[in-house]
């Protein structure tokens, strides 16, 4: 079972959101080629939550904002969205998130500013910085999954033949 499901505090913060119909719909959408948008959102949320908790920051808002940061339902690879996607999808995600839960200022900042680097406005809260950085980490990790498996298998094969 996934580690996040065993974390009772984390699940108390976001379990009801993960179970919601809108968030579950993300499981049907490919995100970074080798993950679904739901897998990506949970990866970002749980990793960010653990970092915020370790630092003594607002772990609950970090978990919630991280989970909802990509709550949009179109394929961002579609050419009509590709040029404006980095700027538009955080605002769509915020609007969609507000339909399923109340957001505090930190959660709003996390969702709207998580694309900093591709957009101009930097995050205002330290928790939003965590999600911004963790989002980039997971995007690269998920997009390179086949390469990771290839490298891992190569190491295993070398160990067996040595």
FENVENQUI-V54109 format. One record per backbone hydrogen bond with DSSP energy under -0.5 kcal/mol. NH is the residue of the N-H (numbers start at 1). CO is the residue of the C=O. Records with the same first field share a line. If there is no record, write none. Layout:
BEGIN
NH: CO, CO
END
This chain:
BEGIN
5: 2
6: 2, 3
7: 3, 4
8: 6
11: 7
12: 8
13: 9, 10
14: 10
15: 11
17: 14
18: 14
19: 15
20: 16, 17
24: 20
25: 21
26: 23
27: 24
28: 25
29: 26
30: 28
31: 35
34: 32
37: 26, 29
38: 26
40: 36
41: 37
42: 38
43: 39
44: 40
45: 41
46: 42
47: 43
48: 44
49: 45
50: 46
51: 47
52: 48
53: 49
54: 50
55: 51
56: 52, 53
57: 52
59: 57
62: 58
63: 59
64: 60
65: 61
66: 62
67: 63
68: 64
69: 65
71: 68
72: 70
76: 74
78: 75
81: 78
82: 78
83: 79
84: 81
85: 81
87: 84
88: 84
89: 85
91: 87, 88
92: 88
93: 89
94: 90
95: 91
96: 92
97: 93
98: 94
99: 95, 96
100: 96, 97
101: 97
108: 104
109: 105
110: 106
111: 107
112: 108
113: 109
114: 110
116: 113
117: 119
118: 115
119: 115
128: 125
129: 125
130: 126
131: 127
132: 128
133: 129
134: 130
135: 131
136: 132
137: 133
138: 134
139: 135
140: 136
141: 137
142: 138
143: 139
144: 140
145: 142
148: 144
149: 145
150: 146
151: 147
152: 148
153: 149
154: 150
155: 151
156: 152
157: 153
158: 154
159: 155
160: 156
161: 157
162: 158
END
